Amino acid sequence: MEVIGADGSLLVLDAGSGLARLNSVLNPCPPRVDVLLTHLHMDHVQGLGFFQPLFDPEVEVNLWGPVSSTMNLTERLARYLSPPLFPVRLRDLPSVHPIDVRPGNFTIGPFDITADLVIHPGPTVGYRIQEGSRSLAYLPDHEPALGGNFPREPEWTSGYDLCRNVDVLIHDFQYTPDEYVSRQGWGHSSMPQAVAFAGQVGAGSLVTFHHDPDHDDATLDRLHEIDQAPLPVIPGRAGLILEV
């Protein structure tokens, strides 16, 4: 997923297999690319080794990812970008700069970014991206309902402050209600939970994300037949373009 600012500045959100599709779009590639990683599960980093800007010495690639109490981001990414999992070592990519992200605020070009920890196994952050009056929140892997009694008070809800009154919320939408019963604690949301969370934070619209790979298109179409949603619900799909 990419976010393009009014001046053409680029952010890349996570680095799954779809990252390879950006290679043909970034031609020519800008001199700087910033990739915001929410966490380091394989489905969010497996595209890194196939992202051509990493191998271009003329391009500065900044990889932002959540801080860990055990190893820094460089050490953790190097466990994937090294043999036997990958033939090229991270240390051999001199233009790539891993940056540990702690909860708080930072700026990349025209974007004001807020990161905060959210409920998902392992160190995981969500991001709020602001440019002027326009805002986007990205929480692709998130389980705000963990512990039951959801929705609960805002101060006890994971991700609430990060997403409050955001224009567009991109959020985990993986399970049916029945599937969630046996998957509590796995770090993902059911369809009703995602809609309830979006309504609770006052999002302008919800873009569904992280669809279950076992759901075919017919199942996804059925899950998106939502009656009386408190906000517009936009099915996330490859190639979707939104103007915030």
URKAUR-V91773 format. One record per backbone hydrogen bond with DSSP energy under -0.5 kcal/mol. CO is the residue of the C=O (numbers start at 0). NH is the residue of the N-H. If there is no record, write none. Layout:
CO:NH / CO:NH
This chain:
0:12 / 2:4 / 2:10 / 4:7 / 8:4 / 9:33 / 10:2 / 11:13 / 11:35 / 14:46 / 14:47 / 15:18 / 16:19 / 17:20 / 18:21 / 19:22 / 20:23 / 20:24 / 21:25 / 24:26 / 27:26 / 30:59 / 32:61 / 33:11 / 33:35 / 34:36 / 34:63 / 35:13 / 37:124 / 40:43 / 41:44 / 41:45 / 43:14 / 44:47 / 46:49 / 47:50 / 49:51 / 50:53 / 51:54 / 52:55 / 54:56 / 55:58 / 58:60 / 59:32 / 59:61 / 60:62 / 60:96 / 61:34 / 61:63 / 62:98 / 63:36 / 64:100 / 71:75 / 72:76 / 73:77 / 74:78 / 75:78 / 76:79 / 76:80 / 79:81 / 80:89 / 81:84 / 81:85 / 88:91 / 89:92 / 91:93 / 92:95 / 94:60 / 95:97 / 96:62 / 98:64 / 99:101 / 100:66 / 103:114 / 105:112 / 107:110 / 110:107 / 110:112 / 111:129 / 112:105 / 113:127 / 114:103 / 115:125 / 117:119 / 118:142 / 123:117 / 125:115 / 126:137 / 127:113 / 128:135 / 129:111 / 130:133 / 133:130 / 134:167 / 135:128 / 136:138 / 136:169 / 137:126 / 138:171 / 142:145 / 144:147 / 152:155 / 153:156 / 155:157 / 156:159 / 158:162 / 159:163 / 162:165 / 165:203 / 166:204 / 167:136 / 167:169 / 168:170 / 168:206 / 169:138 / 170:208 / 173:211 / 174:190 / 175:179 / 176:180 / 177:181 / 178:181 / 179:182 / 182:185 / 188:174 / 189:193 / 190:194 / 191:195 / 192:196 / 193:197 / 194:198 / 195:199 / 196:200 / 197:201 / 197:202 / 198:201 / 200:164 / 203:231 / 204:168 / 205:207 / 205:233 / 206:170 / 208:172 / 211:214 / 213:215 / 215:219 / 216:220 / 217:221 / 218:222 / 219:223 / 221:224 / 223:225 / 224:226 / 231:205 / 231:233 / 232:234 / 233:207 / 236:239 / 241:243
